[in-house]
Amino acid sequence: MRTALASFNASEIAYVALACVFGAFLTGALGLGGVIILPALLLTKDVNARTGVASLFVAFTPAMALRVVILRRTLPRDGFPWRAGTVTGIGAAGGSALAATALLERTPRNTMMIVVGAVAALAGTKDVVDACLIVFNRRRRARERRTAEDEVVVVETKGESVTTRDDATWAASDVMENELWAPSNTELLVLFIFGVLVGVLSVLTGTGGPIIFLPLAAIWKGSKVHRKVLLAVSAVQSVFLGVAAIISEVAIEQYPDVGLVLLIAPCAILGVFVGVGVLRYASREALMFFMGVVLLGVGAFTIQQGSS
């Protein structure tokens, strides 16, 4: 069986493997990394865009399933957004089928890529600003707390009584780490619509689902929903989208390169495993900030690709 990997020299194999591990690490930690891997493949010999995309879907879908399993352990018990992810994933699978059968040849790909890049850049800007505001407000509340405690000490030394905010009230004002989200029926409908858009735009632009879903979700929910929850929704959706994409590719007789799949799959699993592990130690604002920075970079890159 002929494979493009046979024409790779040692440096090209190392280059692709490193790009896959790093891209998978970003995918595991921030949900965004596939945009790094496909360009790396296209810089090598005998790999065209269609074969590269098909190979990535086959190689990365098992890693996405692993990502779901690990993310399940990083969120509170019974807090994993199965319903939200499944509804979004069903929408994405349907959207990808619609785009592949009815829209693929009728839509200007470059224009759609510019739109996707602009949304990613907007969401990235919003995440960076929101993260900075969270840090600013947290420090302001800490100063207020210290001031209130100093006032209590002064009053008590004078033998007077005073009513102050108790610890529970202060704690409630500082709860910005909510990792639970039970979407309403209306929110589930919005997620389904987002899923359809993800499926359609992923096929039309050749970009990954999270690149489209996460910016939309970040703009929609802002700081109201923890980024870990949105990453979990995106992870479940990615599995649905990956399976649907593989079926679609096989249906049009576009098969993956077996050698590339065997090279990429273990790199993807390793990178995702390490990347998701980082989430255990990431604070909410740090996750928002770094996701915002990556979204800005991805947005700029996608706009550049659409303009070229």
N, C-alpha and C positions, 0 to 999 in steps of 0.2 A: 504493500500500500504506500503510495507516494504521499509525502508530507512536506510542507514548507520547512519544517524544522531540520530536515536533512541538509538544506542549503545554508543553515546558520553556522557561523564559526563560533568559537568559544566565547569571544567577547560579545557577540550578539545574543547568545543564550544568556550570559550573565546580565546583560543590559535589560533584556525582556523580563527575566526573573526578578531583578531588583525593582523595576518599574511596577511589576505585578504585586510584589510584597508591599511596596510603599502605597500604591493605589488601594490595595485591600486594607491596609492599616487605616488609611483615611476613611475608607468605606465603613470599617468597623467602628471607628471612633466618632466620625462626624456624618456618616451616611453618604459622603461624597468622595469619590476617588476614581471611578471608572473613566472619567474624562482624561486621566493621566495615562491609562493603559493602552487604549486604542491608538493614540498617536505614536506611542512607543513601538507598537506592532507594525504600524504603517511605515516606519523608518527602516524596517528590515526588508530583506529581499523576499519576493514571491508571496507576499501577503497583501491581498486587496481588502478594501473596506468591508465588503459583504462577508467574505470568509472570516475576517477578524471579528466582526460583530457576532456572527453565528458561533464562533469558537468561544468568545467571551461569555455569551449567555449560557452555553453548556458547562463551561468550566466554573463560572461564578455562582450558578444557582445552588449547588450543594453548599457553598460557603455562605450564601444568604440564609439557607435553612439553619446552618450552624449558628449564624448570627442571631436568629430568632431564639434559639434554645438558650444561648448565653445571656441575651438581653432579658429573657424571662427571669433570670436569677438576679439581675441587677435592680429590678423594680420591686416595690412592696408586694407581699403575698396578695393574690387576687387583684393586683393592680395592673396586670398586663392587658393592654388594649386589644384583646382578640377581636371583639366586634368591630371596632373602628378599623383595624387593619384588614379584616376580611372584607368588609364592605368596600373599602378603598381598593383592595386587590381585585375584587370582582369587577368593579368599574374599570380598572386598568386593563384587565384581560379583555373585556368587551371593547374598550376603546382601541386597543392595539389591533384587534381583529377588524374593526371598522376601518381603521386607517390603512391597514395592509390590503384590504379588498376593494375599498372604494375611493380613498383619498390620496394614496401614495403618489400617483402619477399626475395629480391635478394641483398639487400644492407647492408653492415656491419654497424649497427647503431653506435657502439662505435667509429669507425673510423670517421664517419661523424660528430659526436659530438666533437671530438678532432679538426677537421678542423674548425667547427663553432667557437669553443672556441678560437682557434688561431687567426682567423680573428677578433673576438671581441677584443681580447687583443691587436692586432696590431692597430686597430682603436682607442682603448682607449689611447694607448701610443701617437698616433698622435694627438688626441684631446687635451690631457694634454699639450703636447709640443706647439701646435698651440695657445692654450689659453695663455700660459706663454709668447709666442712671441708677441701676440697682446698687452698684458699689457706692456711689455718692450718697444715696438715701440710707443705705445701711450704716455708713460712717456717721451720717447726721443723726440717726436714731441712737447710735452708740454714744455720741456726745451728749445728746439730750438725757440719756439714761444716767450717765456719769454726773451731769449737772443736778438731776433730781436727787440722786443718792447723796451728793454733797450737801444739798439743801436739807435733807432729812437729818444728816449728822449735825448740822448747825442748829436746827430747831430742837433736836433732842438734848443738846448740851444746855439749852436754855430752860429745859423742863417743860416744854410745851408739846402738845400732840398735833399731829398733822395727818391728813389723808392723802396718800400718794398712790400712784399706779402700782398695783401688785405685780409680782413676777409673771403671773399668767397673762396679764394684759400686755406687758412688754413682749413676752414670747409671741403672743398672737400678732403683734404689730411687726414682728420680725419673720414670720412664716412666709418665706418666699420660695421654699423648696418643694412645693407640692408636687408629688410624683403620681398623683391619682387623678384620673379623668374618666368620668362616666358620661359620654356624649349623649345628648338628647336625640330624639328622632329627627329633629330639624338638622342638628349637627351631622348626624349620620347621612342625611340626604346630601349635605354639602360635601362630605367626604366622598360619597359615591360620585358626585359630579367632578370633584378633584381627580378621582381615580380615572374617570373617562378621559379627562384632559391629559393626564399623565400617559395613558396608553396611546392616545392619538399622537401627542407631541413626541413621545419617545420614538415611535415608528417614523414619523415625518422628519425628525431632525437627526435621528441616529444617536441621541443622547440617552443617558440612563434615567430611570424613573425618579430616583431621589432628587436629581438635579432640578426636576420640575415640581415634585410634590413638596419638598421641604421649604422652598421659597414661598409657595402659595400658603402653606400651613403657618409659616412664621409671620407672614403679613396678616393672615386671618386671626390667629390667636395671640400673636405678640408674646408678652411675658406671662400670659394667663395659664399656659400649659407648659410644663417642664419639657425641655428639649429631649430628655431621655424618652419621654412618652411619645413625642413626635417621631423620634428615631425608631422606636418599636413599631409604630404604625407603618412607617416607611419600610421597615424590614419585612413585615408580613406581606405588604403590598408588592415588594420586590420579588418574593417567591412566586406569587401569582403571575406577575408580569413575566418573569423568567420562563416559567413553564409554558405560558401562552406564546411567548416569542419563539421558543424551541419548536413547538407544534407548528407555528406559522412558517418557520424557516424550512422545516422538513416538508410541509405541504407544497411549497414552491420549489422543492428540490435544491435548496441551498444548504449544503451540509457543512458542518464544522471540520476543521483540520484536526485530525486525531492527535498528531504530534504536539500541536499548540495546546490542545486541551490537557494533555498529560503533563505539559510543562507548567501551564497556568494554574491548574486546579490545586495542587499542593501549596503553591505560593499564595493563592487566594485564601485558602483555609488558614495558613500560618498568619498572614497579615490581618485577617478578620479576627482571629482568636486574640491576638495581641491588642488590636485596636479596641475591641469591645471591652477588654480588661481594663483599659485606661479609663473607661467611663466610671468605674467604681470609685475613682479618686478625683473625678472632675466636679467642681462646684457648678452650680447653675449658671452663674454669671461668666465663669471661665468657658463653659461649654458654648454659651451664646456668643461670646466674643470671638472665639476661635472659629466657630461655625460661620459667623459673619464675615471674618477675614477670608475664609476659604470660599464662601459664596461670592464675595467681591472678585476674587481671583478667577473663579470659574465663570462668572458673568462676563468679565473682561475677555477671557479666552474664547468663550462661546460667541460673543459679539464679533471678535476678530476673525474667527473661522467663518461666520456668516457673511462677513464683509469681503472676504477674499475670493 
